[in-house]
Amino acid sequence: MPSVVGLLEQRELGARRRVDELREEADRVQAELAVAEREWKEWVIARSRVGEVLGPVDETADHDENEQTMPAQKRAEEASSASMAAKPKSQVPMWREGLDASVLSVDYQRILQALTDRHRLRQGPLTCQEMAVLFGLDAVPAKVEALRSKAKRMVARGWLAERQPGRFTLAQDVTGSGGGS
C-alpha cells in the first residue's frame, strides 16, 4: 500500500512538471510576440514611407527639413495614429486635467452639458431615460439604450461617474464647461 507522503510527492512532481511545461510555453510565446511586434512596426514604417512617397509634394523647404530631422519611428507612429483615428461619433478620449469637452462629439457633449447643468444646480444624477426626455427624444428602449451605451463609455473614459447603477453624474474633477479640472 502506497504511503501518503509518496502520493504527495508524486502529485508535487506532476505539478512541477506542469509548471515547467507552462514556463517553456510562455517563453516560446514571448519570443513569438517579440518577432510579431517587430514585424508590425516594420509594416507601420513601410506604410508611412509609401504614404510619404504617394502623398502630395510640399514645396516648402521648412517641411522637408522637418521630415528629414524627424526620426523614422516617430513619423511612422504619427502616420499610424492618424490612420487609426476613429470616427468623431465613436471617439471618447480618456479624460485628463485640462482636456476640453470640445474633443467629444456632439452627442457626448450634450450628455456632459446636461450633467454639468445638473451639477451646477446641485441636482442629483440623471438616468438615461431622464436624459432621453431632457433631449427631446422618445423614451423608447432603443433611444435609452443608445444613451446608456454612450454614458457607460464616458464612465469608462473618466468623464462621468456611475455611483448608483443607471444613475450618472460628472466624474469628480470634470467640470464639463471647458473640459477638465
N, C-alpha and C positions, 0 to 999 in steps of 0.2 A: 504494500500500500504506500503511495507517494506521500511525502511529508508536506505540510502546509508551506513551509519555507521553500521547499523545492518547487512547488507550484507557483509561489510568488516570484521566485527567481526566473521561472520560465516566462511568466507574464511580463516581468520587467524587461527581460531580454527582447521579447517581441515588441514591446513599446519603444525600446531604444532603437531597434532596427527600423521601425516605422518613422521615428524622428529623423534618423539618418537619411532614409529614403526621401522624406519631405524636404530636408535641407538641400540634398543634391538636386531635387527638382526645382526648388526655389532658386538655387544658384544658376541652373540652366535657364530658367525664366528670366532672371535678372540680366543674364548675358544676352538673351534674345531681345529683351526690352531695350538694352543699350544700342544694339545694332539697329533695331526698328526706329528708335528716336533719331539716331544719326542719319539714317536714310530719309526720314521725314524732313529733317532740317535741310538736307540736300535738295529735296524736291521744292521746299519753300523758297530756297535761294534760286533754284532753276526757274521757277515761276516768276520770281521777282525780276530776274535777268531778262526773261522773254518779254515781260511787261515793259521793261525799260527800252528794249530794242524795238518793240512794236508800238510803243506809246508815241504821242506827238513830240516832235522835237522842239525843245525850248531854246530859243535863240539867245537868251541872256547868259552871259559868262558867269554871273554870280551863281546861277542854278547849277551850271556844270562844275563849278568849283566846290559847291556843297556836296554834290553827288560823288565827286572824287575823294573828298575828305571823310565822308561818312562811311563807316565800316560796312562791309557787305552784309554781315549778320544783322545789323540794325536796320538796313534797308529792307532786308527780307522779312524781318519781324513786322515792320511798318506795313509792308505790302500785304502780309498775311492777315494782320489785324483789320486792315481796311476792307479786304475782300470777305472776311468772316463776319463783318458787322451785320447785325440783324436788322430787319425792317423796323422803322421807328415805332410801330404799334406794339411790337413784342419786346422791345429793348427796355429793360429796367436795370440800370446800373446799381451796384452796391452803394448805399448811402454812405457818405463821409462828410465830415465837417467842411462847410464852405461850398458844397455841391449845390448848384442852383436847380430848382424844380423845373426849369425850362429844358433840362435834359430828358424829361419824361414826355411821352406822347400826350396828346390832348386828353384822352380818356383817363390816364393815370393822374394828370394834373388836376382834372376835375374831382377825382376822389380825394386827392391831397387837399385841394382847396376846401371841399366840404368839411373835411375833418379839421382843417385849420380854423375854419369859422366856428365849428363846434367847440374847439379848444379855447378860442378867444372869448366866446360867450360863456365859458365854463359849463358847457353842457356835456353830457356823458357820451359814451361811444355810440357808434352807428352800426346797425345791422345792414346787410346787403339789400334786404327788402326795403328798409327805410331809405337807403341810397337811391334805389331804383325810383321810388316815389319822388324823392327830392330832385332827381334829374329829369323828371317828367316821363319816365319810361313806364310801360305796363309792368306791374309786379308779377309777371309770369315766370315760371321756373327757368326758362331759357335765359331771360334777361338777368334774373337774380344770380343764377349760377355763373354767368359771364362776369358779373361784378365780383362775385366771390373769388373767382379764379384770379382776377386782377389784384384784389385786395390781399389774397394769400401770397401772390408773387411779391407784392410790396412788403409784406411782413418778412418774407424770406430774405429780401434785399435790404432790410433795415429801415425802411421808410415808415412803416406802420407797426403797431403792436396789436396783438390779439390776447388780451389778458383773460378774457372770458370767451369761450367758444362762440364764434359767429359774431362777436362784437368788436369792432375795430376802432382804434384811436391812433393818434400820431405816436410814433416812437419817441422815446424820452428826449432826445436832443433835437429832433426835427421840428422846425417851426412852420414849414410849408411856404411861407411868404419869403421868396428869395432863396429857398432851398434849405441850406443847412444851418447849424448852430443853434 
